[in-house]
């Protein structure tokens, strides 16, 4: 019953999306004022119905209704409740339903709360949202129905991929999808503005919170995903340049560029065409990301079902939306009035440089990700791995960091190089000091880690510089947001550089009681014993670890065996200290009765995720700051009007 | 003012990306890793013997003027047991077969050969898979056809089935 209710809600939502599109066209073509009013109500109800369908799916999963094909294929009645709940989107159909649910709710929020835009632009935006939603409803209803029934119902389900049985899964896909969908709203705003030829600061201010929100979610999603891969896959790495990781990185890069260019448009009325272009690119990257994950076109650690039909469907949507938007761009942007100009040596100039560098990195990642397909077209089989990505994007990213450090210290419109040199003195000194210090203390490491450490120090100093000589209590919240986000990048960079330069690794076979050493830790295997979990059994090693004079502590890495479906995973055990992490993995038992142990000491690796969190917090402060200021301005205008 | 045609450039770039993706989508998914070494001379190697009375293997052994098969196997590999009868058939047909044993020990290989037959003239021991990787082999079993001058002319990935035998014999004949 629940499943049928959900399916009905989905059909109604799809019908309303069609109506929303129709109303939009009527309002814009014929100038129907009623249609322009009705479209808001329709958008709100459409969002509500999509959410209702999602709730119905979650309820079916919680009830373990095995007569629903999706539940039978992906769940199991013995699973802990959290994974039943999260299992609703831990599969293809459910995750696509989550996609449209967030899309519908975002459209509803635009319809309900957006008051800054001219009415025609808002109507065009809502119509564009409806067109996107309609495509995904069709995809769900015709190619991946989450509510399909099985007859006869199996006695129990097949279970969930054990790698995904992790609390992180409950939040990872919703976070990334919120990011993707936020970019779809930015895209719809851009299409709306192109349709009405109204690309200006008002449009940018309406778009900014969505871009910022999407960017915060993408940052969180990437950070959390990276930590998940780090401790769950048991390889000790935090970024693998896997196609699916790239799929989340590319929209983030585009969103970062868009975030900065939309700020120029909102405050200085510059970069009109570029901002529209980036909004289209950012959303196309999220669609390509969805496509990469869902079509299985590239081999990845995220081994999702391979299904060319679904791939074709998403590809068709991609062609329709992005192709359409780019055609509209080509036809229309020439007729949009040019924005204000600026000198190259200025805050705007540095933001343009930042944008170009981000775009170049995006291009490299895109080419690297799809190059295996291009090569296959010419009959060569290859895969593109970390050496390519690190050596190409690394140096450009370092240049980007340098520009990023200088940018906020420049004035808008134009600036004087001599004065800027004075402002850059402190960051430069910090960079030189840190780089030289690392070189002297750390011994011979590569050039890139040293440069990374130097730039991280310089960027950290430069990031807080805008707060110098300001009244800290009067400084606007969004300025704090920028400072913290930039500081976060410095922290991430420091974590990457330090851990890549000074990580130590030991792979050793030990008998019970034998000591193994890594860095200044001594690890002793006390024994291995079987343990039992709710739906798994495991061999658990007990490791006694000592470090110098510190109190000894115990780590318990596991090899876990799941029965539904049959798989094993390595559960690493990690000890976090202020200066890094000890990462331990239990391997196989050798013929001689000794166990393989893999130990890593990763100095300051935690900074990578701490920095990611700082970046997101900075984004949140900036979002709150802008919204609060606009709220106050509106209040003041209303009071004056009174 | 920007030239008008430039504004259509993004659409064209997008078209190229889509064309690539669409092409890739309709390629049959072939996840076999083929060696880039086919058509090239064997990399230089010298592997120690694993069993008493059975010589080790060096790349010079393949430059004696007659084509040979090079079988990459391991005693712990189940498909290697499956292909053992076919290797015995090839041996009976007069094909010289050499082997590289991957991550293996003498007692294990002795047991394996006793149970499944011994088709090998020489066995080199590659404990760390170094030579295997240099050959461009990604797993066991794999079989390479080497001509009389030490050039790799063909690669067979996976276990040799009965209907693969004529093809291998043909490849050996062509390499003559």
HADDOCK unambig.tbl for C-alpha pairs under 7 A between the chains (distance, minus, plus):
assign (segid A and resid 297 and name CA) (segid B and resid 24 and name CA) 6.95 0.50 0.50
assign (segid A and resid 297 and name CA) (segid B and resid 25 and name CA) 5.97 0.50 0.50
assign (segid A and resid 308 and name CA) (segid B and resid 25 and name CA) 6.39 0.50 0.50
assign (segid A and resid 323 and name CA) (segid B and resid 11 and name CA) 6.49 0.50 0.50
assign (segid A and resid 326 and name CA) (segid B and resid 10 and name CA) 6.69 0.50 0.50
assign (segid A and resid 326 and name CA) (segid B and resid 11 and name CA) 5.31 0.50 0.50
assign (segid A and resid 327 and name CA) (segid B and resid 11 and name CA) 6.38 0.50 0.50
assign (segid A and resid 330 and name CA) (segid B and resid 7 and name CA) 4.74 0.50 0.50
assign (segid A and resid 330 and name CA) (segid B and resid 8 and name CA) 4.87 0.50 0.50
assign (segid A and resid 373 and name CA) (segid B and resid 20 and name CA) 6.98 0.50 0.50
assign (segid A and resid 373 and name CA) (segid B and resid 24 and name CA) 5.62 0.50 0.50
assign (segid A and resid 374 and name CA) (segid B and resid 20 and name CA) 6.42 0.50 0.50
